[in-house]
Amino acid sequence: MSAKDHVSVRNHKDYQAEVERLEFTKEYIRTVLDISKENKELVVENMKQSFAELNSKDSSTSYTDLLANANYLELAESELKRLESVIGKPYFSRIDFTNSSTKTEEVLYIGKVSLFDRVSQQPIIVDWRSPIASVYYDGRLGEVSYEAYGETQTGYLSLKRQYEIIDGLLKEISDIDLTTHDELLQKSLSGKADNRLTEIVATIQNEQNEVIRASLTHPIIVQGAAGSGKTTIALHRISYFLYSFGYRFPPEKLMILAPNRLFIDYISGVLPELGVDKINQTTYIDFMRSCLGQKIKLFSPNSKLIKLLDENRTNQSIQWVSSFKGSLEFKELIHRFINELEENLAPREDFVLENSVLMKGLKLKKLFLKEYTYLPIYKRLGKIKNLLEDDLKKKKSLMLSNLNKKYEEALEKALYKTKMKPEKRKQKVISLMEMKEQRQKRVEQEAKVAVKKYMDAFVMKDIFTLYKELMSSPDQIKKFSHTLTDQECKLLSRYCLRIFERGAYELEDLAPIFYLKTKLEGIDEKYKMRSIFIDEAQDYSYFQFAALKEGFETDLFTIVGDLAQGIHSYRGLNNWTPVFEEIFPNANYQTLQKSYRTTVEIMNLANEILTLMNQELPKVEPVIRHGQKPLFQTIDPTNLEKVRLLLEQDIVSFKGEELHSIALIGRTEKECQRIQQLFENSGLPIQLLEEKEEMKKGHIVIVPSYLSKGLEFDCVLIVCLEEPYSQVDLDIKLLYVSMTRPMHRLYLYGKDQGDFLLNKTDSIHFES
């Protein structure tokens, strides 16, 4: 039995019925859009009426109507846009499912939106995110089950069918049998890089679907091989999250932390396709700059990587400092520093007004250290200040009243009850009246400044000053560290001083500063995200994860990355275990070792390169899709004209095969500049890609290896003119990253095969 019953679409037994069903669906969508347009005009009229009535005496009802109509209009417009966007391809698959309890067979068409018959409420299109749609992704034909709202539903799946619909026309029908649907996946994978990301929803695989639909109330950490669909999974999980919890979590409270602006541009076309709007898309650095509320001069996050590459990777002090700054040990050092700040800022003195104790210091200390711990430290002092102001307001009146009463009694006694000479009585009365006036005046004057005077004793330094003071002093570092030697404290302090003297910070400084802000000042509510999605997470440090969790006050993180591509592992992250054991102990941890991007031949070579590393990493399993072996071509870098002609010839050849997405990858930016110079007088559209640039459509991209991470191309040409790769972990990872970017073709150009560590490989074709 074949894996797929694939015949000419017109010869399919259900062809006519499927064409009619497609036409019905498209016509229904058009009708809904037309009716909705009329409703929209009605809503707009209602809003105008509500505006007009707002000037009347009783405008509360009109105002409520206005808000309701505005909210409906916004909701309706976003739903209608999605419906309008799918009319050319309203669904991509069908399942025939008989529920065990009802014994009724349902024929369900699955697409990117849901659509129901307004009369019968029967589904015309089922959203891919709905519980029953998981049967399409997970279940084979026969007995299947799925989870829906906390209960397990069982039934019989008699048909799984996939469609190719282009511009509203049915082009192909594919029935999937008991064996597999590999051929459908193969067709998707053999497509072009520039549109594959947007069409992946139809071919989500079982293990990917498990990650997408994993518990949304727990964090999840995914170790995913190159090409395993990590980015796709993260984006679809966002869509699934909003589908499931959108009523509780507005999209503005969800955030993607992308590795760079280039990556955001790369995914920008996908989110609307998945029904995701208004979600925050930013980089870690851009988010920190906004949140910390100060213009931070920051060294380029790749500058240290480039320095390590330029210095033959031997600078142990740079690597040690970076690793320590990214460690949980450093987090504990900062935490002990904060604890001392907290202890030193705790009130101890009584709050006194005109020699009267209004509030005991012990009570204030207890409030600060026990009762108000739900607040950041500086905000606790603000709370203490407000408490003293309120207390003073009440007790000042009472004090003045008591003073008045005390002196009135003394005056009465002096005037009527005490025997004394008239002159002496007169002096006594004058003295009492003066004392009364002086004390009342003193109370009034002291009350004006009492709270300020009391609070002035608490010096609240800004977080940047505190961080600099701590990290500039080896004695301070030693004081709060339980493990560092005197020599290490001096090394760390000297290193930080050199950075601070240049008026800047490193990326590794952002986590501790953010942590200080979290504990001392608090994070502004507008920056507190409810669910966070981090791609290329292997480039984060343990401290970054821990600080983000503390600052956001949530552990709803989706973290996807690949340790094999951890080119910034000098920051400390080389193992996921501390992340899910110490930082996110409630996390689900899953691995994805299948690669859907590249061919078996390319992946075999990348796997061989990976084995050269000291780190033990599992091999990537390529999905069975064959292509040409990677090709190594010998070049003479002293004859640049000949090199250019060879590269141009290969690029033109790729273009002739309709492989349009092409990247030239160099080891560093300098190497890429050399490659760009080759094409100065070329007629080819060439773009040297920088981190904050968008990729220009139709251009051949030149990109440094460390910026290519996360990107995907039809063809990749790795060029070595002056910078060969050495057998050290950093270079091996950069080479691995570069080799796993192409979907179809990988060519390498160098003086000899040793430039790419290919001396002992059988997975490449050599051509002189």
C-alpha positions in Angstrom: 0.0 0.0 0.0 1.4 3.4 -0.9 2.0 6.1 1.6 -0.4 8.4 -0.1 -3.3 7.7 -2.5 -2.2 10.4 -4.9 -3.9 10.5 -8.3 -4.7 13.3 -10.8 -6.9 15.7 -8.9 -9.7 15.4 -11.4 -9.7 11.6 -11.2 -10.2 11.6 -7.5 -13.5 10.0 -6.6 -14.5 13.0 -4.4 -13.2 15.7 -6.8 -16.6 17.1 -7.8 -17.9 17.0 -4.2 -14.7 18.8 -2.9 -14.9 21.5 -5.6 -18.5 22.1 -4.6 -17.6 22.2 -0.9 -14.8 24.7 -1.7 -17.1 26.9 -3.7 -19.7 26.8 -1.0 -17.1 27.8 1.7 -15.8 30.7 -0.4 -19.4 31.9 -1.1 -20.2 31.7 2.6 -17.1 33.8 3.5 -18.1 36.4 0.9 -21.6 36.5 2.3 -20.3 36.9 5.9 -18.0 39.7 4.7 -20.8 41.5 2.9 -23.1 41.3 5.9 -20.4 42.3 8.2 -19.7 45.4 6.1 -23.3 46.4 6.5 -23.1 45.7 10.2 -20.0 47.8 10.4 -21.8 50.8 8.8 -24.6 50.3 11.3 -22.1 50.2 14.2 -20.4 53.4 12.9 -23.9 55.1 12.8 -24.5 54.0 16.4 -21.2 55.4 17.5 -22.0 58.7 15.9 -25.4 58.7 17.7 -23.6 57.9 21.0 -21.2 60.8 20.4 -24.1 63.2 19.8 -25.8 62.1 23.0 -22.7 62.5 25.2 -23.6 66.2 25.7 -26.9 65.3 27.3 -27.4 65.4 31.0 -27.5 61.6 31.4 -24.6 60.5 29.2 -23.6 57.3 31.0 -25.7 55.0 28.9 -24.4 56.6 25.7 -20.8 56.4 26.9 -21.3 52.7 27.6 -22.8 52.2 24.1 -19.9 54.0 22.6 -17.4 51.8 24.3 -19.3 48.6 23.4 -19.5 49.6 19.8 -15.9 50.6 19.6 -14.8 47.3 21.1 -17.1 45.4 18.8 -15.8 47.3 15.8 -12.1 46.6 16.7 -12.8 42.9 17.3 -14.9 42.5 14.2 -12.3 44.2 12.0 -9.5 41.9 13.1 -11.7 38.8 12.6 -12.9 40.0 9.2 -9.3 40.8 8.1 -8.4 37.2 8.9 -11.4 35.8 7.1 -10.7 38.0 4.1 -7.1 36.8 4.0 -8.0 33.1 3.8 -10.7 33.3 1.1 -8.1 32.1 -1.5 -7.3 29.2 0.7 -10.0 28.7 3.3 -8.7 25.4 4.6 -5.9 23.0 4.1 -7.1 19.6 5.4 -10.1 17.5 6.3 -10.8 14.8 8.9 -13.7 12.4 9.2 -14.1 11.7 12.9 -16.7 9.6 14.7 -17.0 10.4 18.4 -17.2 7.3 20.6 -20.0 8.7 22.7 -22.2 10.3 20.1 -21.5 7.7 17.3 -22.0 10.5 14.8 -19.5 11.0 12.1 -18.3 14.6 11.7 -16.6 15.9 8.5 -14.4 18.7 9.6 -12.4 21.1 7.4 -9.3 22.6 9.1 -7.9 26.0 8.3 -6.3 29.1 9.9 -9.7 30.6 11.1 -12.9 29.2 12.4 -16.2 29.8 10.7 -19.7 28.5 11.8 -23.0 28.3 10.0 -25.0 31.1 11.6 -28.2 29.0 11.5 -27.1 25.5 12.5 -23.9 26.5 14.3 -22.2 23.7 12.6 -18.5 24.3 11.8 -17.7 25.2 8.2 -14.0 25.7 9.0 -12.4 24.4 12.2 -9.5 26.5 13.6 -6.2 24.5 13.6 -5.8 25.5 17.2 -9.0 23.9 18.4 -8.7 20.7 20.5 -10.2 18.3 17.8 -7.7 19.6 15.2 -4.9 18.0 17.2 -6.3 14.6 15.8 -5.1 15.8 12.3 -1.6 16.5 13.6 -1.2 13.6 16.1 -3.6 10.8 15.1 -3.1 8.1 12.5 -6.2 6.5 11.0 -8.2 4.3 13.3 -8.8 4.7 17.1 -7.6 8.1 18.3 -8.1 10.4 21.3 -7.6 14.1 22.1 -7.8 16.4 25.2 -10.6 19.0 25.3 -11.2 21.2 28.3 -9.7 18.7 30.8 -11.4 15.6 29.4 -10.2 12.9 27.1 -12.3 12.4 23.9 -12.1 9.2 22.0 -13.3 8.2 18.5 -12.5 6.7 15.2 -10.6 8.6 12.5 -11.6 7.2 9.1 -10.1 9.9 6.8 -7.2 12.4 6.8 -7.1 14.5 3.6 -5.0 17.4 2.6 -5.6 20.0 -0.1 -3.5 22.2 -2.2 -5.7 25.3 -2.9 -4.2 28.2 -4.9 -6.1 31.4 -5.5 -9.4 29.7 -4.6 -8.8 26.7 -7.0 -8.5 23.1 -5.9 -5.1 21.9 -7.3 -4.5 18.7 -5.4 -6.2 16.2 -3.1 -4.0 14.0 -0.9 -5.5 11.2 1.1 -3.2 10.0 3.9 -3.3 6.3 4.7 -2.3 4.3 7.8 1.4 4.4 7.1 2.5 8.0 7.1 2.2 11.4 5.4 5.9 11.8 4.7 5.3 12.7 1.0 3.2 15.7 2.0 6.0 16.8 4.3 8.5 16.2 1.5 6.6 18.5 -0.9 6.5 21.2 1.8 10.2 20.9 2.5 11.2 20.9 -1.1 9.6 24.4 -1.5 11.5 27.7 -1.3 12.8 29.3 1.8 11.0 32.6 1.2 7.5 31.2 1.7 7.9 28.0 3.7 7.6 29.7 7.1 4.1 31.0 6.3 2.8 27.6 5.0 4.1 25.4 7.8 0.7 25.2 9.7 -0.5 22.5 7.3 2.5 20.2 7.9 3.2 20.6 11.7 4.6 17.3 12.8 3.5 15.2 15.8 6.4 16.1 18.1 6.1 19.8 17.1 2.4 19.8 17.8 3.1 18.3 21.3 5.3 21.3 22.1 2.8 23.9 20.6 0.0 22.4 22.7 2.0 21.6 25.8 0.6 23.0 29.1 0.2 26.8 28.8 0.2 27.2 32.5 3.8 25.9 32.8 7.0 27.2 31.4 8.5 25.1 28.6 12.2 24.7 27.5 12.8 23.2 24.1 16.3 22.0 23.0 15.8 21.9 19.3 18.3 21.0 16.6 19.0 23.3 13.7 16.0 23.1 11.3 13.8 21.4 13.8 11.2 24.2 13.6 12.0 26.0 16.9 11.0 29.4 15.6 7.9 28.0 13.9 6.9 26.2 17.1 7.4 29.4 19.2 5.2 31.5 16.8 2.5 28.8 16.6 2.5 28.5 20.4 1.9 32.2 20.7 -1.1 31.8 18.4 -2.3 28.8 20.4 -1.8 30.7 23.6 -4.0 33.6 22.4 -6.6 31.2 21.1 -6.8 29.4 24.4 -6.2 32.3 26.9 -6.9 35.4 24.8 -9.8 36.4 27.0 -7.4 36.5 30.0 -4.2 37.7 28.3 -4.4 40.6 25.9 -1.8 40.3 23.1 -0.1 43.5 24.4 0.9 41.5 27.5 2.7 38.8 25.3 6.3 39.4 24.1 8.7 37.8 21.7 12.3 38.4 22.6 14.1 38.0 19.3 17.9 37.7 18.8 18.1 40.8 16.6 16.0 43.2 14.5 16.8 41.2 11.4 15.1 38.2 12.9 12.0 40.3 13.7 11.8 41.4 10.1 12.1 37.7 9.1 9.1 36.6 11.2 7.0 39.8 10.7 4.9 38.3 7.9 4.1 35.1 9.8 2.3 36.5 12.9 -0.7 38.1 11.1 -1.1 34.8 9.2 -1.5 33.1 12.5 -4.0 35.6 13.8 -1.5 37.3 16.1 -1.6 41.1 16.2 -0.3 43.7 18.7 2.1 41.4 20.4 5.4 43.0 21.5 8.3 42.1 19.3 11.6 43.3 20.4 15.2 42.3 21.2 16.5 41.8 24.7 18.7 44.9 24.5 15.9 47.1 23.1 13.6 46.0 25.9 16.2 46.6 28.6 16.9 50.1 27.3 13.2 51.0 27.4 12.5 49.3 30.8 15.6 50.7 32.6 14.5 54.2 31.6 17.9 55.5 30.8 20.0 56.0 27.6 22.5 53.2 28.1 25.6 53.2 26.0 26.2 49.6 25.2 29.1 47.9 23.5 27.9 45.8 20.5 26.7 42.4 21.8 28.9 40.8 19.1 32.0 42.8 19.9 33.2 40.3 22.5 32.6 37.4 20.1 34.6 39.2 17.4 37.4 39.9 19.9 37.5 36.2 20.8 37.6 35.3 17.1 40.3 37.9 16.4 42.5 36.8 19.3 42.5 33.2 18.5 40.1 32.4 21.3 42.8 32.5 23.9 41.6 35.4 26.1 40.6 33.4 29.2 40.0 36.4 31.4 37.3 37.8 29.0 35.6 34.4 28.9 35.8 33.9 32.7 34.3 37.4 33.5 31.5 36.9 31.0 30.7 33.4 32.3 30.7 34.7 35.9 28.5 37.7 35.1 26.0 35.3 33.5 26.0 32.8 36.4 23.5 32.2 39.2 26.5 32.6 41.5 26.7 36.2 40.4 22.9 36.6 40.9 23.4 35.4 44.5 26.2 37.9 45.0 23.9 40.7 43.8 21.1 39.4 46.0 23.3 39.5 49.1 24.3 43.0 48.2 20.6 44.0 47.9 19.9 42.3 51.3 22.5 44.5 52.9 21.0 47.6 51.2 17.6 46.5 52.5 18.9 46.1 56.1 20.7 49.4 56.0 17.6 51.2 54.7 15.3 49.7 57.3 14.0 52.4 59.7 15.3 52.2 63.3 14.7 55.7 64.8 11.5 56.7 66.4 9.4 59.2 64.5 9.3 62.2 66.8 7.4 65.5 66.7 8.3 68.2 69.3 9.8 65.5 71.6 6.8 63.3 71.3 7.1 59.8 69.8 4.5 59.5 67.1 5.6 56.0 65.9 8.2 53.6 67.3 11.2 52.8 65.2 10.8 49.1 66.0 7.3 49.2 64.4 8.5 51.0 61.3 11.4 48.5 61.0 8.9 45.6 61.2 6.7 47.2 58.6 9.6 47.7 56.3 11.2 44.2 56.7 8.1 42.1 57.2 4.7 43.7 56.2 5.8 45.6 53.1 8.0 42.9 51.5 5.5 42.6 48.6 6.9 46.0 47.4 10.3 46.9 46.0 12.6 48.3 48.6 12.5 52.0 47.5 8.7 51.8 47.2 8.6 50.5 50.8 10.2 53.7 51.9 7.6 55.6 49.9 4.9 53.6 51.7 6.6 54.5 55.1 6.6 58.1 54.1 2.9 58.1 53.2 2.2 56.3 56.5 4.1 58.9 58.5 2.3 61.8 56.6 -1.1 60.3 57.4 -0.1 59.6 61.0 1.3 63.0 61.5 -1.9 64.6 60.0 -4.0 62.8 62.6 -1.7 63.2 65.6 -0.7 66.9 64.9 -4.3 68.0 65.5 -4.5 65.8 68.6 -1.2 67.3 69.9 -2.3 70.8 69.3 -5.6 70.1 71.0 -3.8 68.5 74.0 -1.4 71.5 74.2 -4.3 73.9 74.1 -6.1 71.9 76.8 -2.9 71.7 79.0 -2.2 75.4 78.9 -5.9 76.4 79.3 -5.9 74.4 82.5 -2.7 76.0 83.7 -4.0 79.4 82.9 -7.2 78.7 84.8 -5.3 77.5 87.7 -3.0 80.6 87.7 -5.9 83.0 87.4 -8.3 81.5 89.9 -6.9 78.7 92.0 -3.4 79.7 93.0 -2.7 82.3 95.7 -0.2 84.7 94.5 0.4 88.4 94.3 -1.3 90.2 91.3 2.0 91.1 89.7 3.3 87.6 89.9 0.0 86.2 88.7 0.2 88.6 85.7 3.8 87.4 84.9 2.7 83.8 85.2 -0.2 84.2 82.8 1.9 86.0 80.3 4.6 83.3 80.6 2.0 80.5 80.1 0.5 82.2 77.1 3.9 82.7 75.5 4.9 79.1 76.1 1.6 77.9 74.6 2.1 80.0 71.5 5.8 78.9 71.2 5.0 75.3 71.5 2.0 75.5 69.1 4.3 77.3 66.7 7.0 74.7 67.1 4.6 71.9 66.5 3.4 73.6 63.3 6.9 74.3 62.1 8.3 70.9 62.9 5.3 69.2 61.4 6.0 70.8 58.1 9.4 69.2 57.8 9.2 66.2 60.2 8.5 63.6 57.5 11.1 65.0 55.1 13.7 65.2 57.9 13.0 61.6 58.9 13.1 60.3 55.3 16.2 62.3 54.4 18.2 59.9 56.5 17.5 57.2 53.8 19.8 57.6 50.8 18.3 56.0 47.8 21.1 55.8 45.2 20.1 55.0 41.6 20.7 51.5 40.4 23.5 52.4 38.0 25.5 54.1 40.7 25.0 51.2 43.0 26.1 48.7 40.4 29.2 50.7 39.6 30.2 51.2 43.2 29.8 47.4 43.8 31.7 46.2 40.7 34.5 48.8 41.0 35.5 47.6 44.4 37.3 44.2 44.9 36.6 44.5 48.6 32.9 44.9 48.0 32.8 42.0 45.6 34.7 39.8 48.1 32.3 40.9 50.8 29.3 39.5 49.0 30.8 36.6 47.3 31.1 33.2 49.0 33.4 31.6 46.4 35.6 34.1 44.6 39.3 34.3 45.4 41.0 37.6 46.1 42.7 37.4 42.7 39.3 36.8 41.0 37.7 39.7 42.8 40.5 42.0 41.6 40.3 40.7 38.0 36.5 41.2 38.0 36.8 44.7 39.4 39.6 45.8 37.0 37.7 44.5 34.1 34.5 46.4 35.1 36.4 49.6 35.8 37.8 49.6 32.3 34.3 49.2 30.9 32.9 52.0 33.2 35.7 54.4 32.4 34.6 54.3 28.8 31.1 55.4 29.9 29.5 52.2 28.7 28.2 48.8 29.8 28.3 45.3 28.3 25.3 43.1 27.5 26.2 41.0 30.6 25.7 44.0 32.8 22.0 44.4 31.9 20.7 41.4 33.9 22.2 42.5 37.2 21.1 46.1 36.7 17.6 44.9 35.7 17.6 42.7 38.8 18.6 45.7 41.0 15.8 47.7 39.5 13.3 44.8 40.1 14.3 44.6 43.8 14.8 48.3 44.5 12.6 50.4 42.3 10.2 47.9 40.7 9.3 47.4 37.0 6.7 49.7 35.5 3.5 47.8 34.8 3.6 48.6 31.1 6.7 46.5 30.9 5.4 43.6 32.9 4.6 40.9 30.4 2.4 38.0 31.2 3.9 35.4 28.8 7.3 35.6 27.2 8.7 33.7 24.2 12.4 33.6 23.7 14.0 32.3 20.5 17.7 31.6 20.1 17.7 31.1 23.9 21.1 29.4 23.9 22.6 32.8 23.7 21.2 33.9 27.0 22.8 33.4 30.4 21.4 31.8 33.5 21.3 35.3 35.2 19.3 36.7 32.2 16.6 34.1 32.6 16.5 34.5 36.4 16.3 38.3 36.2 13.5 38.3 33.6 11.5 35.9 35.7 11.9 38.1 38.8 11.1 41.3 36.9 8.0 40.0 35.1 6.8 38.1 38.2 5.7 35.2 36.0 7.2 31.9 34.9 5.1 31.6 31.8 8.1 31.4 29.5 8.5 29.5 26.2 12.3 29.1 25.8 13.6 27.5 22.5 17.2 27.2 21.6 20.0 24.8 20.5 23.2 24.4 22.5 25.0 23.3 19.4 24.5 26.8 18.1 25.5 28.5 21.3 28.2 30.8 19.9 27.8 33.0 22.9 28.3 30.2 25.4 31.2 32.1 27.0 28.4 33.9 28.8 27.9 30.7 30.8 25.0 28.8 29.3 26.2 25.3 28.1 23.6 23.1 29.8 19.8 23.4 30.1 19.7 21.6 33.5 20.1 24.6 35.7 17.4 26.5 33.7 14.7 23.9 34.4 15.9 22.7 37.8 16.8 26.0 39.5 15.2 28.9 37.6 12.0 27.2 36.2 11.5 24.1 38.4 7.9 23.7 37.1 9.1 23.7 33.5 8.4 21.0 30.9 11.6 20.1 29.0 11.5 18.7 25.5 14.0 17.9 22.8 13.5 18.1 19.1 16.3 16.3 17.2 14.7 16.0 13.8 15.7 18.6 11.2 13.1 19.6 8.6 15.2 22.2 6.9 18.0 20.7 5.0 18.8 17.5 3.0 20.3 14.3 4.5 23.6 15.0 2.6 24.0 18.6 4.1 23.0 17.4 7.6 25.5 14.5 7.5 28.3 17.0 6.9 27.0 19.3 9.7 26.8 16.4 12.1 30.4 15.4 11.3 31.5 18.9 12.1 29.6 18.8 15.4 31.5 15.7 16.5 34.7 17.7 16.6 33.4 19.6 19.6 34.5 18.8 23.2 30.9 19.1 24.3 28.8 16.0 24.0 25.7 16.8 21.8 23.2 14.4 20.2 23.3 14.1 16.5 20.6 15.7 14.4 18.2 13.4 12.6 17.4 14.7 9.1 14.0 14.0 7.7 14.6 11.7 4.7 15.0 14.2 1.9 17.9 13.7 -0.4 19.8 16.2 -2.5 23.3 17.0 -3.8 26.3 16.4 -1.6 27.8 19.6 -0.3 30.5 20.8 -2.7 34.0 22.0 -1.8 35.7 24.1 -4.4 39.4 25.0 -4.2 40.1 28.7 -4.8 43.2 30.9 -4.9 42.4 34.0 -2.7 45.3 35.8 -4.4 43.4 35.6 -7.7 40.3 37.5 -6.7 39.0 37.9 -10.2 38.9 34.2 -10.7 37.2 33.7 -7.3 34.5 36.2 -8.3 33.9 34.6 -11.6 33.5 31.2 -9.9 31.1 32.5 -7.3 29.0 34.4 -10.0 28.9 31.3 -12.2 27.5 29.2 -9.3 25.0 31.9 -8.2 23.7 32.2 -11.8 23.4 28.5 -12.0 21.3 28.4 -8.7 19.1 31.2 -10.1 18.5 29.1 -13.2 17.2 26.3 -11.0 14.8 28.9 -9.4 16.7 28.8 -6.1 16.4 32.5 -5.4 17.2 32.8 -1.7 21.0 32.8 -1.7 23.4 33.7 1.1 27.2 34.1 1.0 28.5 33.5 4.6 31.9 34.7 5.9 33.4 33.9 9.3 33.3 37.5 10.5 32.2 40.9 9.3 35.7 41.7 8.0 35.6 38.5 5.9 32.2 39.6 4.6 33.6 43.0 3.6 36.3 41.2 1.6 33.6 39.1 -0.1 31.6 42.2 -0.9 34.6 43.8 -2.5 34.7 40.9 -4.9 31.3 42.0 -6.3 32.0 45.7 -6.5 31.7 45.8 -10.3 29.3 42.9 -10.6 25.8 43.2 -12.0 24.4 41.0 -9.3 22.2 42.6 -6.6 24.3 42.2 -3.5 23.5 43.2 0.1 26.0 43.1 2.9 23.6 42.4 5.8 24.0 44.3 9.0 22.2 43.4 12.3 19.6 46.2 12.1 18.9 45.9 8.4 16.1 44.3 6.6 16.9 41.7 3.8 16.2 43.3 0.5 13.9 41.2 -1.7 15.7 39.6 -4.7 19.2 40.4 -3.3 22.0 37.9 -2.7 22.9 38.3 1.0 26.4 38.5 2.4 26.2 37.8 6.1 28.7 37.0 8.9 28.3 33.5 10.4 27.1 34.8 13.8 24.3 36.9 12.2 23.0 34.0 10.0 21.7 32.1 13.1 18.0 31.6 12.8 17.8 32.4 9.1 17.1 30.1 6.2 18.0 30.1 2.6 17.6 28.0 -0.5 21.4 28.0 -1.1 24.4 28.9 1.1 27.9 29.6 -0.2 30.5 29.6 2.7 33.5 31.5 1.6 37.0 31.6 3.2 39.4 34.2 1.8 41.6 35.0 4.7 39.9 33.5 7.8 40.0 29.7 8.1 38.0 27.9 10.9 40.1 26.3 13.7 39.2 23.2 15.7 38.0 25.1 18.7 34.4 25.0 20.0 33.5 28.6 19.0 34.7 28.1 15.4 33.1 24.7 15.2 29.7 26.2 16.3 30.0 29.0 13.8 30.7 26.6 11.0 27.8 24.3 12.1 25.5 27.3 12.2 26.5 28.3 8.7 26.2 24.8 7.3 22.7 24.4 8.7 21.2 27.5 7.0 20.5 26.0 3.5 17.5 24.0 2.5 18.8 22.7 -0.8 22.5 23.5 -1.6 25.7 24.0 0.3 28.9 25.0 -1.4 32.2 25.8 0.4 35.1 27.8 -1.1 38.7 27.8 0.3 42.4 27.3 -0.3 42.1 23.8 1.0 39.6 21.6 2.8 41.3 22.2 6.2 39.9 25.8 6.0 36.5 24.2 6.9 37.9 21.3 9.1 37.0 18.9 6.2 40.2 16.8 6.3 38.5 13.6 7.6 35.0 13.8 6.1 33.3 11.6 3.5 30.2 13.8 3.4 31.4 16.3 0.8 32.2 16.3 -2.9 35.6 17.9 -3.7 36.1 19.8 -6.9 39.4 21.6 -7.8 
